[in-house]
Amino acid sequence: AEAVPGGRKEMLIGVRLGVPPRRGTDGGAPNEPMDVDLDEVAKVFPYGRLLPIEVVVGGLAFSTGRIVRELGDRDDLAVCVAAAVSIGYDSGKRDGGGSGDHEMYDTKDGK
C-alpha cells in the first residue's frame, strides 16, 4: 500500500522556512526575512506537488570570525535556516464551509 494515496506524484508538500531578519544595510526592514531563492529551494523536492513556500522571520545569523574571499564571502556572516516540511494529500473531501481547515489525526492510534 502507498503511504500517500496517489503515490509520490500526487503528494502535497508544504514548506515553511524560518529565515533570519534582514540586516539594516540592505535596505529591508529588520522584521522582514532575508531574501531566499525559492526556485533553488524547490529543486530539493524531486517529486510531489509543492505548495507555495512560506518564508517567515526565524533561523539564526551569527559572525564566524572568518572570511574566505575565494568562496565569494563579503563578510563573516553565517546563516542558518530552519525548515519545516510536511506532506499530505488531497482527499477530495470538502466541508462546504470554505474554512480551509484540514482533517487532523491522532498518531497514537493512527485514526
C-alpha positions in Angstrom: 0.0 0.0 0.0 1.2 3.5 -0.7 1.9 5.8 2.2 0.2 8.7 0.4 -2.8 8.0 -1.8 -1.9 8.7 -5.4 1.8 8.0 -4.7 4.7 10.4 -4.9 3.3 12.2 -7.9 0.2 13.4 -6.0 1.9 14.0 -2.7 1.4 17.6 -1.5 4.5 19.2 0.0 4.2 22.1 2.4 7.4 24.1 3.3 7.9 26.8 5.9 11.3 28.4 6.2 12.5 30.4 9.3 15.0 32.8 7.9 17.0 35.4 9.9 15.8 39.0 9.5 17.3 41.4 7.0 20.3 43.4 8.2 19.9 47.2 8.2 22.4 47.7 5.4 20.4 46.0 2.6 17.5 48.5 2.8 15.0 46.0 4.2 13.0 46.4 7.4 14.5 44.3 10.3 11.2 42.5 10.8 11.4 41.0 7.2 13.3 37.8 6.5 16.4 37.8 4.3 15.8 37.1 0.6 15.5 33.4 -0.3 15.8 32.0 -3.9 12.6 29.9 -3.8 13.4 28.3 -7.2 16.6 26.8 -5.6 14.6 25.6 -2.6 12.0 23.9 -4.9 14.8 21.9 -6.6 15.3 20.0 -3.4 11.9 18.2 -3.9 12.1 15.9 -7.0 8.5 14.7 -6.8 5.2 15.7 -5.4 3.2 18.9 -5.8 5.0 21.7 -3.9 2.6 24.2 -2.3 3.7 27.9 -2.1 6.7 28.1 0.2 6.2 30.3 3.3 9.1 32.4 4.5 9.0 33.8 8.0 11.5 35.5 10.3 13.4 32.9 12.3 16.6 30.9 12.0 19.9 32.2 13.1 22.6 34.5 11.8 26.0 34.9 13.5 29.5 36.0 13.0 32.0 33.3 12.2 35.2 35.4 12.5 36.3 34.1 9.1 36.1 35.5 5.6 37.0 33.3 2.6 37.1 35.6 -0.3 37.9 32.8 -2.7 34.4 31.4 -1.9 32.7 34.8 -2.5 32.4 35.9 1.1 31.8 39.6 1.6 31.6 39.3 5.4 31.8 36.7 8.1 28.1 36.2 8.4 26.8 32.6 8.7 23.1 32.0 8.1 21.1 29.0 9.4 17.6 28.5 8.1 15.1 26.3 9.9 12.9 24.3 7.6 9.6 22.6 8.5 8.3 20.2 5.8 5.0 18.5 5.8 3.5 16.0 3.4 -0.1 15.0 2.7 -2.7 14.5 0.0 -5.9 15.9 -1.2 -8.6 13.5 -0.1 -11.2 15.3 -2.2 -13.4 15.8 0.9 -14.9 19.3 1.2 -16.9 20.6 4.1 -18.5 23.3 2.0 -17.8 25.8 4.7 -14.9 27.3 2.9 -12.9 27.4 6.2 -9.8 25.9 4.7 -9.4 23.6 7.7 -7.9 20.2 7.2 -8.5 16.9 9.0 -6.3 16.2 12.0 -5.3 12.7 13.1 -4.0 11.4 16.4 -0.9 9.5 15.7 -1.3 7.4 18.9 -3.9 5.2 17.3 -3.5 6.0 13.6 -7.0 7.4 13.3 
